């Protein structure tokens, strides 16, 4: 799962790196990284 998330993150980072970083931090705190991947897609 971590690998998939990293790939999706790279793709989204090209468009909005700041937004992705912020969302990832918030989701990580909640312990729900899947939410970030679903939102990005």
PDB file of N, CA, C and O in Angstrom:
ATOM      1  N   UNK A   1       0.841  -1.194   0.000  1.00  0.00           N
ATOM      2  CA  UNK A   1       0.000   0.000   0.000  1.00  0.00           C
ATOM      3  C   UNK A   1       0.881   1.251   0.000  1.00  0.00           C
ATOM      4  O   UNK A   1       0.571   2.232  -0.675  1.00  0.00           O
ATOM      5  N   UNK A   2       1.968   1.213   0.750  1.00  0.00           N
ATOM      6  CA  UNK A   2       2.835   2.395   0.810  1.00  0.00           C
ATOM      7  C   UNK A   2       3.362   2.728  -0.582  1.00  0.00           C
ATOM      8  O   UNK A   2       3.413   3.897  -0.962  1.00  0.00           O
ATOM      9  N   UNK A   3       3.750   1.722  -1.334  1.00  0.00           N
ATOM     10  CA  UNK A   3       4.267   1.981  -2.683  1.00  0.00           C
ATOM     11  C   UNK A   3       3.201   2.646  -3.540  1.00  0.00           C
ATOM     12  O   UNK A   3       3.480   3.638  -4.214  1.00  0.00           O
ATOM     13  N   UNK A   4       2.002   2.122  -3.523  1.00  0.00           N
ATOM     14  CA  UNK A   4       0.922   2.711  -4.325  1.00  0.00           C
ATOM     15  C   UNK A   4       0.706   4.165  -3.914  1.00  0.00           C
ATOM     16  O   UNK A   4       0.591   5.042  -4.771  1.00  0.00           O
ATOM     17  N   UNK A   5       0.652   4.418  -2.635  1.00  0.00           N
ATOM     18  CA  UNK A   5       0.418   5.785  -2.153  1.00  0.00           C
ATOM     19  C   UNK A   5       1.539   6.698  -2.660  1.00  0.00           C
ATOM     20  O   UNK A   5       1.274   7.819  -3.095  1.00  0.00           O
ATOM     21  N   UNK A   6       2.773   6.232  -2.609  1.00  0.00           N
ATOM     22  CA  UNK A   6       3.893   7.072  -3.042  1.00  0.00           C
ATOM     23  C   UNK A   6       3.734   7.426  -4.518  1.00  0.00           C
ATOM     24  O   UNK A   6       3.945   8.575  -4.908  1.00  0.00           O
ATOM     25  N   UNK A   7       3.367   6.459  -5.328  1.00  0.00           N
ATOM     26  CA  UNK A   7       3.213   6.735  -6.767  1.00  0.00           C
ATOM     27  C   UNK A   7       2.118   7.766  -6.967  1.00  0.00           C
ATOM     28  O   UNK A   7       2.312   8.748  -7.684  1.00  0.00           O
ATOM     29  N   UNK A   8       0.979   7.553  -6.346  1.00  0.00           N
ATOM     30  CA  UNK A   8      -0.136   8.509  -6.504  1.00  0.00           C
ATOM     31  C   UNK A   8       0.300   9.885  -6.026  1.00  0.00           C
ATOM     32  O   UNK A   8      -0.032  10.899  -6.640  1.00  0.00           O
ATOM     33  N   UNK A   9       1.031   9.914  -4.947  1.00  0.00           N
ATOM     34  CA  UNK A   9       1.472  11.204  -4.399  1.00  0.00           C
ATOM     35  C   UNK A   9       2.329  11.939  -5.430  1.00  0.00           C
ATOM     36  O   UNK A   9       2.126  13.129  -5.668  1.00  0.00           O
ATOM     37  N   UNK A  10       3.273  11.246  -6.035  1.00  0.00           N
ATOM     38  CA  UNK A  10       4.137  11.894  -7.023  1.00  0.00           C
ATOM     39  C   UNK A  10       3.298  12.511  -8.133  1.00  0.00           C
ATOM     40  O   UNK A  10       3.538  13.650  -8.535  1.00  0.00           O
ATOM     41  N   UNK A  11       2.328  11.774  -8.623  1.00  0.00           N
ATOM     42  CA  UNK A  11       1.492  12.300  -9.713  1.00  0.00           C
ATOM     43  C   UNK A  11       0.767  13.565  -9.262  1.00  0.00           C
ATOM     44  O   UNK A  11       0.766  14.573  -9.968  1.00  0.00           O
ATOM     45  N   UNK A  12       0.158  13.507  -8.098  1.00  0.00           N
ATOM     46  CA  UNK A  12      -0.601  14.669  -7.621  1.00  0.00           C
ATOM     47  C   UNK A  12       0.351  15.812  -7.254  1.00  0.00           C
ATOM     48  O   UNK A  12      -0.005  16.982  -7.400  1.00  0.00           O
ATOM     49  N   UNK A  13       1.541  15.488  -6.787  1.00  0.00           N
ATOM     50  CA  UNK A  13       2.480  16.541  -6.391  1.00  0.00           C
ATOM     51  C   UNK A  13       2.778  17.458  -7.578  1.00  0.00           C
ATOM     52  O   UNK A  13       3.034  18.648  -7.390  1.00  0.00           O
ATOM     53  N   UNK A  14       2.749  16.929  -8.771  1.00  0.00           N
ATOM     54  CA  UNK A  14       3.029  17.755  -9.951  1.00  0.00           C
ATOM     55  C   UNK A  14       1.999  18.873 -10.058  1.00  0.00           C
ATOM     56  O   UNK A  14       2.318  19.973 -10.507  1.00  0.00           O
ATOM     57  N   UNK A  15       0.773  18.595  -9.650  1.00  0.00           N
ATOM     58  CA  UNK A  15      -0.280  19.614  -9.771  1.00  0.00           C
ATOM     59  C   UNK A  15      -0.314  20.504  -8.531  1.00  0.00           C
ATOM     60  O   UNK A  15      -0.208  21.726  -8.639  1.00  0.00           O
ATOM     61  N   UNK A  16      -0.462  19.899  -7.362  1.00  0.00           N
ATOM     62  CA  UNK A  16      -0.571  20.701  -6.131  1.00  0.00           C
ATOM     63  C   UNK A  16       0.260  20.048  -5.024  1.00  0.00           C
ATOM     64  O   UNK A  16      -0.270  19.276  -4.225  1.00  0.00           O
ATOM     65  N   UNK A  17       1.550  20.352  -4.975  1.00  0.00           N
ATOM     66  CA  UNK A  17       2.412  19.742  -3.947  1.00  0.00           C
ATOM     67  C   UNK A  17       2.023  20.198  -2.546  1.00  0.00           C
ATOM     68  O   UNK A  17       1.982  19.388  -1.620  1.00  0.00           O
ATOM     69  N   UNK A  18       1.742  21.469  -2.388  1.00  0.00           N
ATOM     70  CA  UNK A  18       1.414  21.981  -1.048  1.00  0.00           C
ATOM     71  C   UNK A  18       0.142  21.312  -0.537  1.00  0.00           C
ATOM     72  O   UNK A  18       0.100  20.838   0.599  1.00  0.00           O
ATOM     73  N   UNK A  19      -0.878  21.275  -1.361  1.00  0.00           N
ATOM     74  CA  UNK A  19      -2.162  20.697  -0.927  1.00  0.00           C
ATOM     75  C   UNK A  19      -1.964  19.227  -0.563  1.00  0.00           C
ATOM     76  O   UNK A  19      -2.460  18.765   0.464  1.00  0.00           O
ATOM     77  N   UNK A  20      -1.246  18.505  -1.397  1.00  0.00           N
ATOM     78  CA  UNK A  20      -1.054  17.075  -1.125  1.00  0.00           C
ATOM     79  C   UNK A  20      -0.302  16.905   0.190  1.00  0.00           C
ATOM     80  O   UNK A  20      -0.677  16.082   1.024  1.00  0.00           O
ATOM     81  N   UNK A  21       0.754  17.681   0.369  1.00  0.00           N
ATOM     82  CA  UNK A  21       1.531  17.534   1.614  1.00  0.00           C
ATOM     83  C   UNK A  21       0.641  17.807   2.818  1.00  0.00           C
ATOM     84  O   UNK A  21       0.659  17.055   3.792  1.00  0.00           O
ATOM     85  N   UNK A  22      -0.127  18.869   2.752  1.00  0.00           N
ATOM     86  CA  UNK A  22      -0.982  19.204   3.898  1.00  0.00           C
ATOM     87  C   UNK A  22      -1.988  18.082   4.155  1.00  0.00           C
ATOM     88  O   UNK A  22      -2.151  17.637   5.291  1.00  0.00           O
ATOM     89  N   UNK A  23      -2.647  17.636   3.117  1.00  0.00           N
ATOM     90  CA  UNK A  23      -3.647  16.568   3.285  1.00  0.00           C
ATOM     91  C   UNK A  23      -2.978  15.323   3.853  1.00  0.00           C
ATOM     92  O   UNK A  23      -3.496  14.702   4.781  1.00  0.00           O
ATOM     93  N   UNK A  24      -1.839  14.964   3.302  1.00  0.00           N
ATOM     94  CA  UNK A  24      -1.173  13.741   3.770  1.00  0.00           C
ATOM     95  C   UNK A  24      -0.885  13.860   5.268  1.00  0.00           C
ATOM     96  O   UNK A  24      -1.126  12.916   6.019  1.00  0.00           O
ATOM     97  N   UNK A  25      -0.374  15.004   5.704  1.00  0.00           N
ATOM     98  CA  UNK A  25      -0.058  15.164   7.136  1.00  0.00           C
ATOM     99  C   UNK A  25      -1.318  14.968   7.971  1.00  0.00           C
ATOM    100  O   UNK A  25      -1.304  14.229   8.956  1.00  0.00           O
ATOM    101  N   UNK A  26      -2.383  15.615   7.588  1.00  0.00           N
ATOM    102  CA  UNK A  26      -3.619  15.502   8.365  1.00  0.00           C
ATOM    103  C   UNK A  26      -4.090  14.054   8.391  1.00  0.00           C
ATOM    104  O   UNK A  26      -4.432  13.537   9.454  1.00  0.00           O
ATOM    105  N   UNK A  27      -4.112  13.405   7.258  1.00  0.00           N
ATOM    106  CA  UNK A  27      -4.600  12.025   7.200  1.00  0.00           C
ATOM    107  C   UNK A  27      -3.687  11.126   8.022  1.00  0.00           C
ATOM    108  O   UNK A  27      -4.162  10.244   8.738  1.00  0.00           O
ATOM    109  N   UNK A  28      -2.379  11.345   7.924  1.00  0.00           N
ATOM    110  CA  UNK A  28      -1.462  10.487   8.684  1.00  0.00           C
ATOM    111  C   UNK A  28      -1.787  10.583  10.180  1.00  0.00           C
ATOM    112  O   UNK A  28      -1.752   9.579  10.893  1.00  0.00           O
ATOM    113  N   UNK A  29      -2.095  11.767  10.637  1.00  0.00           N
ATOM    114  CA  UNK A  29      -2.440  11.926  12.046  1.00  0.00           C
ATOM    115  C   UNK A  29      -3.640  11.064  12.397  1.00  0.00           C
ATOM    116  O   UNK A  29      -3.685  10.459  13.468  1.00  0.00           O
ATOM    117  N   UNK A  30      -4.600  11.007  11.507  1.00  0.00           N
ATOM    118  CA  UNK A  30      -5.813  10.219  11.756  1.00  0.00           C
ATOM    119  C   UNK A  30      -5.545   8.732  11.516  1.00  0.00           C
ATOM    120  O   UNK A  30      -6.373   7.886  11.854  1.00  0.00           O
ATOM    121  N   UNK A  31      -4.387   8.418  10.934  1.00  0.00           N
ATOM    122  CA  UNK A  31      -4.067   7.010  10.665  1.00  0.00           C
ATOM    123  C   UNK A  31      -4.961   6.459   9.562  1.00  0.00           C
ATOM    124  O   UNK A  31      -5.422   5.321   9.648  1.00  0.00           O
ATOM    125  N   UNK A  32      -5.207   7.250   8.536  1.00  0.00           N
ATOM    126  CA  UNK A  32      -6.049   6.798   7.410  1.00  0.00           C
ATOM    127  C   UNK A  32      -5.435   7.269   6.092  1.00  0.00           C
ATOM    128  O   UNK A  32      -6.003   8.133   5.425  1.00  0.00           O
ATOM    129  N   UNK A  33      -4.292   6.718   5.711  1.00  0.00           N
ATOM    130  CA  UNK A  33      -3.634   7.134   4.459  1.00  0.00           C
ATOM    131  C   UNK A  33      -4.466   6.790   3.234  1.00  0.00           C
ATOM    132  O   UNK A  33      -4.320   7.425   2.189  1.00  0.00           O
ATOM    133  N   UNK A  34      -5.337   5.792   3.349  1.00  0.00           N
ATOM    134  CA  UNK A  34      -6.172   5.401   2.199  1.00  0.00           C
ATOM    135  C   UNK A  34      -7.038   6.584   1.770  1.00  0.00           C
ATOM    136  O   UNK A  34      -7.310   6.748   0.581  1.00  0.00           O
ATOM    137  N   UNK A  35      -7.464   7.395   2.706  1.00  0.00           N
ATOM    138  CA  UNK A  35      -8.337   8.532   2.365  1.00  0.00           C
ATOM    139  C   UNK A  35      -7.616   9.447   1.374  1.00  0.00           C
ATOM    140  O   UNK A  35      -8.231   9.932   0.424  1.00  0.00           O
ATOM    141  N   UNK A  36      -6.341   9.685   1.583  1.00  0.00           N
ATOM    142  CA  UNK A  36      -5.606  10.585   0.685  1.00  0.00           C
ATOM    143  C   UNK A  36      -5.581  10.006  -0.723  1.00  0.00           C
ATOM    144  O   UNK A  36      -5.842  10.712  -1.696  1.00  0.00           O
ATOM    145  N   UNK A  37      -5.269   8.724  -0.825  1.00  0.00           N
ATOM    146  CA  UNK A  37      -5.197   8.106  -2.163  1.00  0.00           C
ATOM    147  C   UNK A  37      -6.554   8.201  -2.843  1.00  0.00           C
ATOM    148  O   UNK A  37      -6.628   8.528  -4.027  1.00  0.00           O
ATOM    149  N   UNK A  38      -7.618   7.923  -2.119  1.00  0.00           N
ATOM    150  CA  UNK A  38      -8.961   7.968  -2.731  1.00  0.00           C
ATOM    151  C   UNK A  38      -9.265   9.406  -3.164  1.00  0.00           C
ATOM    152  O   UNK A  38      -9.794   9.609  -4.256  1.00  0.00           O
ATOM    153  N   UNK A  39      -8.955  10.376  -2.362  1.00  0.00           N
ATOM    154  CA  UNK A  39      -9.263  11.768  -2.714  1.00  0.00           C
ATOM    155  C   UNK A  39      -8.471  12.173  -3.950  1.00  0.00           C
ATOM    156  O   UNK A  39      -9.012  12.816  -4.849  1.00  0.00           O
ATOM    157  N   UNK A  40      -7.209  11.805  -4.003  1.00  0.00           N
ATOM    158  CA  UNK A  40      -6.379  12.177  -5.159  1.00  0.00           C
ATOM    159  C   UNK A  40      -6.967  11.596  -6.442  1.00  0.00           C
ATOM    160  O   UNK A  40      -7.032  12.279  -7.464  1.00  0.00           O
ATOM    161  N   UNK A  41      -7.389  10.353  -6.387  1.00  0.00           N
ATOM    162  CA  UNK A  41      -7.935   9.719  -7.586  1.00  0.00           C
ATOM    163  C   UNK A  41      -9.303  10.304  -7.878  1.00  0.00           C
ATOM    164  O   UNK A  41      -9.948   9.910  -8.850  1.00  0.00           O
TER     165      UNK A  41
END
